Amino acid sequence: MQIKKILLLLLLVTAFGTTPLHAQSQKKASTQKTVTPKKSKARKTKSIEADDGEYYNGHKIYTGPRGGRYYINRNGNKTYI
């Protein structure tokens, strides 16, 4: 009877390992990658500012090298007028 208990205990230890199950789940959680948000890249515009300081819907108007007129929207993109 004593040998059966020892064998059962030995079987349980080898099946589940020597560390508790909650310790294994914590170890797995700590090895996960942390995602860092990407930095937004500000666009550099090769433009000439409007001489008279015009505004359109609260945005400063810029003039491009070929004469196109645009403003920079809140996403940082050019919006042509």
Jmol script that loads the backbone (N, CA, C; Angstrom):
load data "model"
ATOM      1  N   MET A   1       0.822  -1.191   0.000  1.00  0.00           N
ATOM      2  CA  MET A   1       0.000   0.000   0.000  1.00  0.00           C
ATOM      3  C   MET A   1       0.871   1.261   0.000  1.00  0.00           C
ATOM      4  N   GLN A   2       1.923   1.260   0.782  1.00  0.00           N
ATOM      5  CA  GLN A   2       2.835   2.391   0.865  1.00  0.00           C
ATOM      6  C   GLN A   2       3.523   2.621  -0.477  1.00  0.00           C
ATOM      7  N   ILE A   3       3.875   1.595  -1.200  1.00  0.00           N
ATOM      8  CA  ILE A   3       4.549   1.706  -2.496  1.00  0.00           C
ATOM      9  C   ILE A   3       3.604   2.342  -3.520  1.00  0.00           C
ATOM     10  N   LYS A   4       2.318   2.032  -3.462  1.00  0.00           N
ATOM     11  CA  LYS A   4       1.340   2.612  -4.390  1.00  0.00           C
ATOM     12  C   LYS A   4       1.243   4.132  -4.184  1.00  0.00           C
ATOM     13  N   LYS A   5       1.274   4.570  -2.930  1.00  0.00           N
ATOM     14  CA  LYS A   5       1.207   6.004  -2.637  1.00  0.00           C
ATOM     15  C   LYS A   5       2.446   6.724  -3.153  1.00  0.00           C
ATOM     16  N   ILE A   6       3.613   6.101  -2.972  1.00  0.00           N
ATOM     17  CA  ILE A   6       4.857   6.711  -3.428  1.00  0.00           C
ATOM     18  C   ILE A   6       4.879   6.790  -4.954  1.00  0.00           C
ATOM     19  N   LEU A   7       4.441   5.712  -5.619  1.00  0.00           N
ATOM     20  CA  LEU A   7       4.396   5.713  -7.082  1.00  0.00           C
ATOM     21  C   LEU A   7       3.403   6.750  -7.609  1.00  0.00           C
ATOM     22  N   LEU A   8       2.258   6.863  -6.947  1.00  0.00           N
ATOM     23  CA  LEU A   8       1.263   7.854  -7.356  1.00  0.00           C
ATOM     24  C   LEU A   8       1.816   9.266  -7.177  1.00  0.00           C
ATOM     25  N   LEU A   9       2.483   9.523  -6.064  1.00  0.00           N
ATOM     26  CA  LEU A   9       3.087  10.827  -5.816  1.00  0.00           C
ATOM     27  C   LEU A   9       4.177  11.119  -6.839  1.00  0.00           C
ATOM     28  N   LEU A  10       4.991  10.129  -7.138  1.00  0.00           N
ATOM     29  CA  LEU A  10       6.045  10.287  -8.133  1.00  0.00           C
ATOM     30  C   LEU A  10       5.455  10.558  -9.516  1.00  0.00           C
ATOM     31  N   LEU A  11       4.388   9.874  -9.841  1.00  0.00           N
ATOM     32  CA  LEU A  11       3.714  10.084 -11.121  1.00  0.00           C
ATOM     33  C   LEU A  11       3.151  11.507 -11.218  1.00  0.00           C
ATOM     34  N   LEU A  12       2.536  12.002 -10.161  1.00  0.00           N
ATOM     35  CA  LEU A  12       1.980  13.356 -10.160  1.00  0.00           C
ATOM     36  C   LEU A  12       3.078  14.410 -10.276  1.00  0.00           C
ATOM     37  N   VAL A  13       4.190  14.206  -9.601  1.00  0.00           N
ATOM     38  CA  VAL A  13       5.283  15.179  -9.662  1.00  0.00           C
ATOM     39  C   VAL A  13       5.872  15.230 -11.061  1.00  0.00           C
ATOM     40  N   THR A  14       6.049  14.097 -11.695  1.00  0.00           N
ATOM     41  CA  THR A  14       6.612  14.102 -13.044  1.00  0.00           C
ATOM     42  C   THR A  14       5.611  14.620 -14.064  1.00  0.00           C
ATOM     43  N   ALA A  15       4.328  14.415 -13.838  1.00  0.00           N
ATOM     44  CA  ALA A  15       3.315  14.874 -14.793  1.00  0.00           C
ATOM     45  C   ALA A  15       3.157  16.388 -14.743  1.00  0.00           C
ATOM     46  N   PHE A  16       3.165  16.970 -13.547  1.00  0.00           N
ATOM     47  CA  PHE A  16       2.913  18.400 -13.410  1.00  0.00           C
ATOM     48  C   PHE A  16       4.168  19.216 -13.129  1.00  0.00           C
ATOM     49  N   GLY A  17       5.280  18.611 -12.991  1.00  0.00           N
ATOM     50  CA  GLY A  17       6.517  19.331 -12.711  1.00  0.00           C
ATOM     51  C   GLY A  17       6.628  19.660 -11.239  1.00  0.00           C
ATOM     52  N   THR A  18       7.702  20.305 -10.875  1.00  0.00           N
ATOM     53  CA  THR A  18       7.929  20.605  -9.462  1.00  0.00           C
ATOM     54  C   THR A  18       7.439  21.995  -9.085  1.00  0.00           C
ATOM     55  N   THR A  19       7.153  22.866 -10.059  1.00  0.00           N
ATOM     56  CA  THR A  19       6.666  24.203  -9.745  1.00  0.00           C
ATOM     57  C   THR A  19       5.144  24.215  -9.789  1.00  0.00           C
ATOM     58  N   PRO A  20       4.528  25.031  -8.981  1.00  0.00           N
ATOM     59  CA  PRO A  20       3.060  25.121  -9.013  1.00  0.00           C
ATOM     60  C   PRO A  20       2.579  25.672 -10.357  1.00  0.00           C
ATOM     61  N   LEU A  21       1.359  25.339 -10.712  1.00  0.00           N
ATOM     62  CA  LEU A  21       0.811  25.769 -12.002  1.00  0.00           C
ATOM     63  C   LEU A  21       0.710  27.283 -12.108  1.00  0.00           C
ATOM     64  N   HIS A  22       0.370  27.975 -11.031  1.00  0.00           N
ATOM     65  CA  HIS A  22       0.248  29.436 -11.103  1.00  0.00           C
ATOM     66  C   HIS A  22       1.606  30.094 -11.329  1.00  0.00           C
ATOM     67  N   ALA A  23       2.689  29.491 -10.863  1.00  0.00           N
ATOM     68  CA  ALA A  23       4.019  30.052 -11.087  1.00  0.00           C
ATOM     69  C   ALA A  23       4.416  29.925 -12.557  1.00  0.00           C
ATOM     70  N   GLN A  24       4.006  28.837 -13.198  1.00  0.00           N
ATOM     71  CA  GLN A  24       4.319  28.672 -14.619  1.00  0.00           C
ATOM     72  C   GLN A  24       3.566  29.685 -15.456  1.00  0.00           C
ATOM     73  N   SER A  25       2.310  29.957 -15.129  1.00  0.00           N
ATOM     74  CA  SER A  25       1.538  30.921 -15.911  1.00  0.00           C
ATOM     75  C   SER A  25       2.095  32.333 -15.731  1.00  0.00           C
ATOM     76  N   GLN A  26       2.609  32.650 -14.544  1.00  0.00           N
ATOM     77  CA  GLN A  26       3.215  33.956 -14.336  1.00  0.00           C
ATOM     78  C   GLN A  26       4.500  34.082 -15.135  1.00  0.00           C
ATOM     79  N   LYS A  27       5.252  33.005 -15.217  1.00  0.00           N
ATOM     80  CA  LYS A  27       6.497  33.050 -15.975  1.00  0.00           C
ATOM     81  C   LYS A  27       6.215  33.281 -17.455  1.00  0.00           C
ATOM     82  N   LYS A  28       5.196  32.629 -17.993  1.00  0.00           N
ATOM     83  CA  LYS A  28       4.846  32.822 -19.396  1.00  0.00           C
ATOM     84  C   LYS A  28       4.379  34.243 -19.655  1.00  0.00           C
ATOM     85  N   ALA A  29       3.647  34.808 -18.728  1.00  0.00           N
ATOM     86  CA  ALA A  29       3.137  36.163 -18.914  1.00  0.00           C
ATOM     87  C   ALA A  29       4.275  37.179 -18.924  1.00  0.00           C
ATOM     88  N   SER A  30       5.339  36.916 -18.174  1.00  0.00           N
ATOM     89  CA  SER A  30       6.421  37.890 -18.114  1.00  0.00           C
ATOM     90  C   SER A  30       7.304  37.846 -19.351  1.00  0.00           C
ATOM     91  N   THR A  31       7.233  36.768 -20.126  1.00  0.00           N
ATOM     92  CA  THR A  31       8.078  36.671 -21.309  1.00  0.00           C
ATOM     93  C   THR A  31       7.396  37.214 -22.559  1.00  0.00           C
ATOM     94  N   GLN A  32       6.174  37.709 -22.438  1.00  0.00           N
ATOM     95  CA  GLN A  32       5.489  38.258 -23.603  1.00  0.00           C
ATOM     96  C   GLN A  32       6.111  39.583 -23.994  1.00  0.00           C
ATOM     97  N   LYS A  33       6.096  39.857 -25.287  1.00  0.00           N
ATOM     98  CA  LYS A  33       6.650  41.101 -25.794  1.00  0.00           C
ATOM     99  C   LYS A  33       5.735  42.257 -25.446  1.00  0.00           C
ATOM    100  N   THR A  34       6.332  43.377 -25.118  1.00  0.00           N
ATOM    101  CA  THR A  34       5.553  44.580 -24.900  1.00  0.00           C
ATOM    102  C   THR A  34       5.615  45.412 -26.174  1.00  0.00           C
ATOM    103  N   VAL A  35       4.475  45.877 -26.606  1.00  0.00           N
ATOM    104  CA  VAL A  35       4.382  46.634 -27.848  1.00  0.00           C
ATOM    105  C   VAL A  35       4.442  48.113 -27.508  1.00  0.00           C
ATOM    106  N   THR A  36       5.372  48.801 -28.117  1.00  0.00           N
ATOM    107  CA  THR A  36       5.465  50.240 -27.915  1.00  0.00           C
ATOM    108  C   THR A  36       4.843  50.937 -29.116  1.00  0.00           C
ATOM    109  N   PRO A  37       4.089  52.005 -28.883  1.00  0.00           N
ATOM    110  CA  PRO A  37       3.478  52.701 -30.009  1.00  0.00           C
ATOM    111  C   PRO A  37       4.543  53.352 -30.874  1.00  0.00           C
ATOM    112  N   LYS A  38       4.283  53.340 -32.169  1.00  0.00           N
ATOM    113  CA  LYS A  38       5.226  53.944 -33.108  1.00  0.00           C
ATOM    114  C   LYS A  38       5.132  55.456 -33.032  1.00  0.00           C
ATOM    115  N   LYS A  39       6.268  56.079 -33.187  1.00  0.00           N
ATOM    116  CA  LYS A  39       6.289  57.537 -33.191  1.00  0.00           C
ATOM    117  C   LYS A  39       5.836  58.022 -34.555  1.00  0.00           C
ATOM    118  N   SER A  40       4.983  59.029 -34.541  1.00  0.00           N
ATOM    119  CA  SER A  40       4.516  59.568 -35.818  1.00  0.00           C
ATOM    120  C   SER A  40       5.606  60.453 -36.401  1.00  0.00           C
ATOM    121  N   LYS A  41       5.812  60.310 -37.672  1.00  0.00           N
ATOM    122  CA  LYS A  41       6.830  61.102 -38.352  1.00  0.00           C
ATOM    123  C   LYS A  41       6.178  62.357 -38.909  1.00  0.00           C
ATOM    124  N   ALA A  42       6.707  63.481 -38.523  1.00  0.00           N
ATOM    125  CA  ALA A  42       6.192  64.741 -39.037  1.00  0.00           C
ATOM    126  C   ALA A  42       6.711  64.930 -40.457  1.00  0.00           C
ATOM    127  N   ARG A  43       5.824  65.301 -41.342  1.00  0.00           N
ATOM    128  CA  ARG A  43       6.218  65.506 -42.733  1.00  0.00           C
ATOM    129  C   ARG A  43       6.857  66.867 -42.891  1.00  0.00           C
ATOM    130  N   LYS A  44       7.956  66.890 -43.576  1.00  0.00           N
ATOM    131  CA  LYS A  44       8.594  68.164 -43.879  1.00  0.00           C
ATOM    132  C   LYS A  44       8.075  68.619 -45.231  1.00  0.00           C
ATOM    133  N   THR A  45       7.607  69.835 -45.278  1.00  0.00           N
ATOM    134  CA  THR A  45       7.072  70.358 -46.530  1.00  0.00           C
ATOM    135  C   THR A  45       8.077  71.298 -47.158  1.00  0.00           C
ATOM    136  N   LYS A  46       8.293  71.111 -48.418  1.00  0.00           N
ATOM    137  CA  LYS A  46       9.166  72.006 -49.174  1.00  0.00           C
ATOM    138  C   LYS A  46       8.269  73.025 -49.866  1.00  0.00           C
ATOM    139  N   SER A  47       7.785  73.934 -49.067  1.00  0.00           N
ATOM    140  CA  SER A  47       6.848  74.896 -49.620  1.00  0.00           C
ATOM    141  C   SER A  47       7.232  76.308 -49.206  1.00  0.00           C
ATOM    142  N   ILE A  48       6.629  77.211 -49.876  1.00  0.00           N
ATOM    143  CA  ILE A  48       6.819  78.617 -49.580  1.00  0.00           C
ATOM    144  C   ILE A  48       5.530  79.103 -48.928  1.00  0.00           C
ATOM    145  N   GLU A  49       5.646  79.717 -47.772  1.00  0.00           N
ATOM    146  CA  GLU A  49       4.451  80.182 -47.085  1.00  0.00           C
ATOM    147  C   GLU A  49       3.822  81.342 -47.847  1.00  0.00           C
ATOM    148  N   ALA A  50       2.505  81.442 -47.724  1.00  0.00           N
ATOM    149  CA  ALA A  50       1.802  82.551 -48.364  1.00  0.00           C
ATOM    150  C   ALA A  50       2.260  83.859 -47.734  1.00  0.00           C
ATOM    151  N   ASP A  51       2.543  84.823 -48.570  1.00  0.00           N
ATOM    152  CA  ASP A  51       3.103  86.088 -48.095  1.00  0.00           C
ATOM    153  C   ASP A  51       2.124  86.868 -47.220  1.00  0.00           C
ATOM    154  N   ASP A  52       0.841  86.819 -47.570  1.00  0.00           N
ATOM    155  CA  ASP A  52      -0.123  87.637 -46.848  1.00  0.00           C
ATOM    156  C   ASP A  52      -0.714  86.927 -45.630  1.00  0.00           C
ATOM    157  N   GLY A  53      -0.264  85.717 -45.305  1.00  0.00           N
ATOM    158  CA  GLY A  53      -0.741  85.018 -44.116  1.00  0.00           C
ATOM    159  C   GLY A  53      -2.192  84.599 -44.218  1.00  0.00           C
ATOM    160  N   GLU A  54      -2.595  84.036 -45.356  1.00  0.00           N
ATOM    161  CA  GLU A  54      -3.976  83.617 -45.541  1.00  0.00           C
ATOM    162  C   GLU A  54      -4.269  82.364 -44.725  1.00  0.00           C
ATOM    163  N   TYR A  55      -5.560  82.253 -44.334  1.00  0.00           N
ATOM    164  CA  TYR A  55      -6.013  81.084 -43.590  1.00  0.00           C
ATOM    165  C   TYR A  55      -7.263  80.528 -44.242  1.00  0.00           C
ATOM    166  N   TYR A  56      -7.429  79.202 -44.144  1.00  0.00           N
ATOM    167  CA  TYR A  56      -8.610  78.537 -44.683  1.00  0.00           C
ATOM    168  C   TYR A  56      -9.114  77.589 -43.611  1.00  0.00           C
ATOM    169  N   ASN A  57     -10.340  77.810 -43.126  1.00  0.00           N
ATOM    170  CA  ASN A  57     -10.933  77.016 -42.050  1.00  0.00           C
ATOM    171  C   ASN A  57     -10.011  76.934 -40.837  1.00  0.00           C
ATOM    172  N   GLY A  58      -9.326  78.000 -40.522  1.00  0.00           N
ATOM    173  CA  GLY A  58      -8.449  78.035 -39.356  1.00  0.00           C
ATOM    174  C   GLY A  58      -7.072  77.455 -39.588  1.00  0.00           C
ATOM    175  N   HIS A  59      -6.757  77.058 -40.818  1.00  0.00           N
ATOM    176  CA  HIS A  59      -5.447  76.489 -41.147  1.00  0.00           C
ATOM    177  C   HIS A  59      -4.679  77.456 -42.033  1.00  0.00           C
ATOM    178  N   LYS A  60      -3.387  77.581 -41.789  1.00  0.00           N
ATOM    179  CA  LYS A  60      -2.545  78.452 -42.593  1.00  0.00           C
ATOM    180  C   LYS A  60      -2.386  77.839 -43.981  1.00  0.00           C
ATOM    181  N   ILE A  61      -2.488  78.665 -45.003  1.00  0.00           N
ATOM    182  CA  ILE A  61      -2.383  78.214 -46.393  1.00  0.00           C
ATOM    183  C   ILE A  61      -0.929  78.298 -46.834  1.00  0.00           C
ATOM    184  N   TYR A  62      -0.461  77.216 -47.480  1.00  0.00           N
ATOM    185  CA  TYR A  62       0.895  77.158 -48.035  1.00  0.00           C
ATOM    186  C   TYR A  62       0.791  77.043 -49.543  1.00  0.00           C
ATOM    187  N   THR A  63       1.835  77.491 -50.229  1.00  0.00           N
ATOM    188  CA  THR A  63       1.895  77.375 -51.680  1.00  0.00           C
ATOM    189  C   THR A  63       3.074  76.488 -52.040  1.00  0.00           C
ATOM    190  N   GLY A  64       2.803  75.456 -52.838  1.00  0.00           N
ATOM    191  CA  GLY A  64       3.846  74.527 -53.237  1.00  0.00           C
ATOM    192  C   GLY A  64       4.744  75.084 -54.322  1.00  0.00           C
ATOM    193  N   PRO A  65       5.779  74.345 -54.699  1.00  0.00           N
ATOM    194  CA  PRO A  65       6.735  74.839 -55.697  1.00  0.00           C
ATOM    195  C   PRO A  65       6.132  75.014 -57.092  1.00  0.00           C
ATOM    196  N   ARG A  66       5.044  74.295 -57.380  1.00  0.00           N
ATOM    197  CA  ARG A  66       4.409  74.437 -58.697  1.00  0.00           C
ATOM    198  C   ARG A  66       3.142  75.268 -58.638  1.00  0.00           C
ATOM    199  N   GLY A  67       2.913  75.943 -57.503  1.00  0.00           N
ATOM    200  CA  GLY A  67       1.777  76.860 -57.411  1.00  0.00           C
ATOM    201  C   GLY A  67       0.548  76.285 -56.734  1.00  0.00           C
ATOM    202  N   GLY A  68       0.567  75.036 -56.346  1.00  0.00           N
ATOM    203  CA  GLY A  68      -0.591  74.455 -55.664  1.00  0.00           C
ATOM    204  C   GLY A  68      -0.738  75.016 -54.261  1.00  0.00           C
ATOM    205  N   ARG A  69      -1.983  75.238 -53.848  1.00  0.00           N
ATOM    206  CA  ARG A  69      -2.234  75.801 -52.521  1.00  0.00           C
ATOM    207  C   ARG A  69      -2.855  74.720 -51.647  1.00  0.00           C
ATOM    208  N   TYR A  70      -2.349  74.602 -50.409  1.00  0.00           N
ATOM    209  CA  TYR A  70      -2.808  73.558 -49.501  1.00  0.00           C
ATOM    210  C   TYR A  70      -2.630  74.011 -48.065  1.00  0.00           C
ATOM    211  N   TYR A  71      -3.239  73.222 -47.146  1.00  0.00           N
ATOM    212  CA  TYR A  71      -2.995  73.418 -45.727  1.00  0.00           C
ATOM    213  C   TYR A  71      -2.709  72.049 -45.120  1.00  0.00           C
ATOM    214  N   ILE A  72      -2.142  72.041 -43.929  1.00  0.00           N
ATOM    215  CA  ILE A  72      -1.815  70.799 -43.235  1.00  0.00           C
ATOM    216  C   ILE A  72      -2.982  70.479 -42.305  1.00  0.00           C
ATOM    217  N   ASN A  73      -3.630  69.320 -42.512  1.00  0.00           N
ATOM    218  CA  ASN A  73      -4.776  68.954 -41.679  1.00  0.00           C
ATOM    219  C   ASN A  73      -4.302  68.396 -40.345  1.00  0.00           C
ATOM    220  N   ARG A  74      -5.241  67.996 -39.476  1.00  0.00           N
ATOM    221  CA  ARG A  74      -4.869  67.570 -38.132  1.00  0.00           C
ATOM    222  C   ARG A  74      -4.130  66.236 -38.130  1.00  0.00           C
ATOM    223  N   ASN A  75      -4.183  65.477 -39.218  1.00  0.00           N
ATOM    224  CA  ASN A  75      -3.432  64.225 -39.316  1.00  0.00           C
ATOM    225  C   ASN A  75      -2.008  64.457 -39.815  1.00  0.00           C
ATOM    226  N   GLY A  76      -1.702  65.698 -40.181  1.00  0.00           N
ATOM    227  CA  GLY A  76      -0.372  66.012 -40.681  1.00  0.00           C
ATOM    228  C   GLY A  76      -0.233  65.844 -42.176  1.00  0.00           C
ATOM    229  N   ASN A  77      -1.351  65.659 -42.875  1.00  0.00           N
ATOM    230  CA  ASN A  77      -1.326  65.481 -44.338  1.00  0.00           C
ATOM    231  C   ASN A  77      -1.691  66.798 -45.034  1.00  0.00           C
ATOM    232  N   LYS A  78      -1.241  66.904 -46.262  1.00  0.00           N
ATOM    233  CA  LYS A  78      -1.585  68.082 -47.064  1.00  0.00           C
ATOM    234  C   LYS A  78      -3.007  67.917 -47.597  1.00  0.00           C
ATOM    235  N   THR A  79      -3.791  68.969 -47.497  1.00  0.00           N
ATOM    236  CA  THR A  79      -5.124  69.012 -48.095  1.00  0.00           C
ATOM    237  C   THR A  79      -5.131  70.167 -49.073  1.00  0.00           C
ATOM    238  N   TYR A  80      -5.287  69.840 -50.337  1.00  0.00           N
ATOM    239  CA  TYR A  80      -5.230  70.876 -51.395  1.00  0.00           C
ATOM    240  C   TYR A  80      -6.554  71.596 -51.489  1.00  0.00           C
ATOM    241  N   ILE A  81      -6.459  72.891 -51.781  1.00  0.00           N
ATOM    242  CA  ILE A  81      -7.655  73.744 -51.873  1.00  0.00           C
ATOM    243  C   ILE A  81      -8.003  73.900 -53.347  1.00  0.00           C
TER     244      ILE A  81
END
end "model"
wireframe off; spacefill off
backbone 0.3
color backbone group
